[in-house]
Amino acid sequence: MIYITGDIHGDLGDIESRSISKIKKGDILIVTGDFGFLWDNSKSELKSLKKLSKKKFTILFVEGVHENFDMINEHEEIELYGNFAKKITDNIYCLKRGVVYTIEGKSVFTLGGGTVDDPIEKADSDPLNDKAIPTDKELQEAVNNLQGIGKKVDIIITHEAPASVKRLIRRDSSINDLNIFFDTLLHNVKYKMWYFGSLHTDRALSTNMTCVWQNVIKVDI
């Protein structure tokens, strides 16, 4: 089975407090950005990552905003679910931007990254976060990959939300180019479920779009 949850920010206690006990051996947990367990290589971080690596299920994540992108990119890229991903440990992988995977028989389009909304947080943010926003090349690759499968996919996993959806949740949210790009996908790509996590709330926007944070959602399509 595939399960979805939101931002963890490198907090082992946070993920342990969620309903992960229902996730069994062989299942998959996908994190919608801000995984955060690769940040500074501190002893506590390495200890937490080691504990996660002992889980019986597979953990996949798309990049959020609060990631150390250089650390992620240092890891080996391997073939996974019909495409490529960064191998963090034997059971933890970072999914690429703008590609389509086949996971448990379902086509899964992933496009992580984004920008910090809060002006104060943005001013204080780490320079590494300049790498958080997908490049034009990555967005064009995303378009090409979706066109290559007839602009039809089972599941979309992103960190950011489409602009119209973001403003629906928070009317004062700032809108970036990636949000606008996702609005284009919203109207031009057929999908069964779309999960995103940047807004730190658990809310179903429709029958096929969910903002996820601390919930652990079983994919049932």
Residue pairs with C-beta under 8 A, 6 or more apart in sequence:
1 23
1 24
1 27
1 28
1 104
1 218
1 219
2 27
2 28
2 30
2 103
2 104
2 106
2 155
2 218
2 219
3 20
3 22
3 23
3 27
3 28
3 29
3 30
3 216
3 217
3 218
3 219
4 29
4 30
4 32
4 157
4 195
4 210
4 212
4 216
4 217
4 219
5 15
5 18
5 20
5 29
5 30
5 31
5 32
5 197
5 212
5 213
5 214
5 215
5 216
5 217
6 31
6 32
6 33
6 34
6 197
6 200
6 202
6 211
6 212
6 213
6 214
6 215
7 31
7 32
7 33
7 34
7 36
7 64
7 66
7 197
7 198
7 200
7 213
8 14
8 15
8 31
8 34
8 35
8 36
8 37
9 34
9 36
9 66
10 35
10 36
10 37
10 39
10 45
10 48
11 36
12 48
12 51
12 52
14 214
15 52
18 214
18 215
18 216
19 215
19 216
20 29
20 216
22 216
22 218
23 29
23 57
23 216
24 56
24 57
25 56
25 57
26 56
26 57
27 57
27 58
28 57
28 58
28 59
28 60
28 103
28 104
29 57
29 58
29 59
29 60
29 216
30 60
30 61
30 62
30 95
30 108
30 157
30 195
31 59
31 60
31 61
31 62
31 197
32 61
32 62
32 64
32 157
32 158
32 159
32 195
32 196
32 197
32 198
32 212
33 61
33 62
33 63
33 64
33 65
33 112
33 113
33 114
33 158
33 159
33 196
33 197
33 198
34 64
34 65
34 66
34 67
34 159
34 197
34 198
35 61
35 63
35 64
35 67
35 94
36 64
36 66
36 67
37 45
37 48
37 49
37 52
37 88
37 92
38 45
38 49
38 67
38 68
38 71
38 72
38 88
39 45
39 67
39 68
39 71
40 68
41 71
49 88
49 89
49 92
52 59
52 89
52 91
52 92
53 89
53 90
53 91
53 92
55 91
57 91
58 91
58 92
58 93
59 91
59 92
59 93
60 85
60 92
60 93
60 94
60 95
60 103
61 92
61 93
61 94
61 95
61 112
62 94
62 95
62 97
62 110
62 111
62 112
62 113
62 157
62 158
62 159
63 69
63 72
63 94
63 97
63 112
63 113
63 132
63 159
64 112
64 113
64 114
64 132
64 159
64 197
64 198
65 113
65 114
65 115
65 116
65 125
65 129
65 132
65 159
65 198
66 129
67 128
67 132
68 128
69 128
69 131
69 132
70 128
70 131
72 86
72 88
72 94
73 86
75 86
75 87
75 88
75 94
76 86
76 87
77 84
77 85
77 86
77 87
78 84
78 85
78 86
78 87
80 87
80 93
80 101
81 101
81 102
81 103
81 108
82 100
82 101
82 102
83 96
83 99
83 100
83 101
84 96
84 99
85 93
85 94
85 95
85 96
85 101
86 93
86 94
86 96
87 93
88 94
95 101
95 110
95 112
95 157
96 110
97 110
97 111
97 112
97 113
97 134
97 138
97 141
97 142
98 109
98 110
98 111
98 134
98 138
98 139
98 141
98 142
98 143
98 145
99 109
99 110
99 141
99 142
99 145
100 107
100 108
100 109
100 110
100 145
100 146
100 149
100 153
101 107
101 108
101 110
102 108
103 155
106 154
106 155
106 219
106 221
107 149
107 152
107 153
107 154
107 155
108 153
108 154
108 155
108 156
108 157
109 142
109 145
109 146
109 153
109 155
109 156
109 157
109 189
109 191
110 156
110 157
110 158
111 134
111 138
111 142
111 156
111 157
111 158
112 134
112 157
112 158
112 159
113 132
113 133
113 134
113 159
113 160
113 178
114 132
114 133
114 159
114 160
114 176
114 178
114 198
115 122
115 132
115 133
115 160
115 174
115 176
115 178
116 122
116 125
116 129
116 132
117 173
117 174
133 176
133 177
133 178
134 142
134 178
139 181
146 153
146 185
146 189
151 188
151 189
151 190
152 189
152 190
152 191
153 189
153 190
153 191
153 192
154 191
154 192
154 193
154 221
155 191
155 192
155 193
155 194
155 195
155 219
155 221
156 185
156 189
156 191
156 193
156 194
156 195
157 195
157 196
158 182
158 194
158 195
158 196
159 196
159 197
159 198
160 166
160 176
160 178
160 179
160 182
160 196
160 198
161 169
161 179
161 182
161 196
161 198
161 199
161 211
162 179
162 182
162 183
162 185
162 186
163 175
163 179
163 180
163 182
163 183
164 183
164 186
165 182
165 186
165 196
165 205
165 209
165 211
166 173
166 175
166 179
166 199
167 173
167 175
168 205
169 199
169 201
169 203
169 205
169 211
170 199
173 199
186 194
191 208
192 208
192 221
193 208
193 209
193 210
193 219
193 221
194 208
194 209
194 210
195 209
195 210
195 211
195 212
195 217
196 210
196 211
196 212
197 211
197 212
197 213
199 211
199 213
200 213
201 211
201 213
202 211
202 212
202 213
202 214
202 215
203 210
203 211
204 210
204 211
205 211
210 217
